[in-house]
Amino acid sequence: MNTADLIASCQQDWNDYTRHRFLIELGNGTLPKEVFQHYLEQDYLFLIQFSRAYALAVYKSDNFAEMRKPLEALHGLISHETRLHVEYCEQWGLTEQDMMNIPEATGTVAYTRLVLDAGQSGSLTDLYAALAPCSIGYGHIGRWLANSPNTVWEGNPYREWIETYNGEEYQAGVQASQEQLDELLAEIPDDSRSAARIKKIFRSATCMEVAFWEQGYEALAS
Ligand SMILES: Cc1ncc(CO)c(N)n1
């Protein structure tokens, strides 16, 4: 089995995630600012828990070579990706302390705890399967938006978001995590019970990503 099989096993959910209207609107710059702000504030909180999940992957690794990979991902999250969030929030007059004090939305709690639980109760492969929709999905999304003829660059307030996820730094991280997951998946026969469990985890996390896009719109409507 490999990552492509995981995606194919939940293709419709994957499309709902990676072609969500949030992204179409983000690409052409029409996404309401309130929706994006709510998303980004929650994403900051999400990344804290997500970093813990990568730390758990370090803990679950057997040797230095295995540890290095999640450690690099963790470093990328803490040092690069969150900078995007902090800079956007600064523009809106929010300090990092303000962001820390925002309560986690239900979808943020649900998604991050699903990932942490997959890691705590399962194998390293289970944990990577739960992390994969995030890293691989945002990699696909960044590439797609950057190459789409519908993407507006001039005056688009979300340009930095697209540039971050299409950036070399992020794309290299995606490739590394995909290679690692593929290596682990290669040992799992497609018709095994482990394969079924891993597909279920991957699909659940993909659905959580869809719900994560929706959160901002729901907050706006209420
Ligand atoms: C919800 C979510 N999924 C994936 C990523 C990519 O790291 C992110 N920042 N947030």
The ligand as a MOL file (V3000), in Angstrom:
LIG
                    3D

  0  0  0     0  0            999 V3000
M  V30 BEGIN CTAB
M  V30 COUNTS 10 10 0 0 0
M  V30 BEGIN ATOM
M  V30 1 C -6.0920 22.2800 9.7870 0
M  V30 2 C -4.7280 22.2540 9.1660 0
M  V30 3 N -4.3710 21.2140 8.4120 0
M  V30 4 C -3.1520 21.1740 7.8560 0
M  V30 5 C -2.2470 22.2000 8.0510 0
M  V30 6 C -0.8840 22.1570 7.4020 0
M  V30 7 O 0.1120 22.1930 8.3200 0
M  V30 8 C -2.6570 23.2660 8.8530 0
M  V30 9 N -1.8460 24.3120 9.0940 0
M  V30 10 N -3.9040 23.2660 9.3890 0
M  V30 END ATOM
M  V30 BEGIN BOND
M  V30 1 1 1 2
M  V30 2 1 2 3
M  V30 3 2 2 10
M  V30 4 2 3 4
M  V30 5 1 4 5
M  V30 6 1 5 6
M  V30 7 2 5 8
M  V30 8 1 6 7
M  V30 9 1 8 9
M  V30 10 1 8 10
M  V30 END BOND
M  V30 END CTAB
M  END
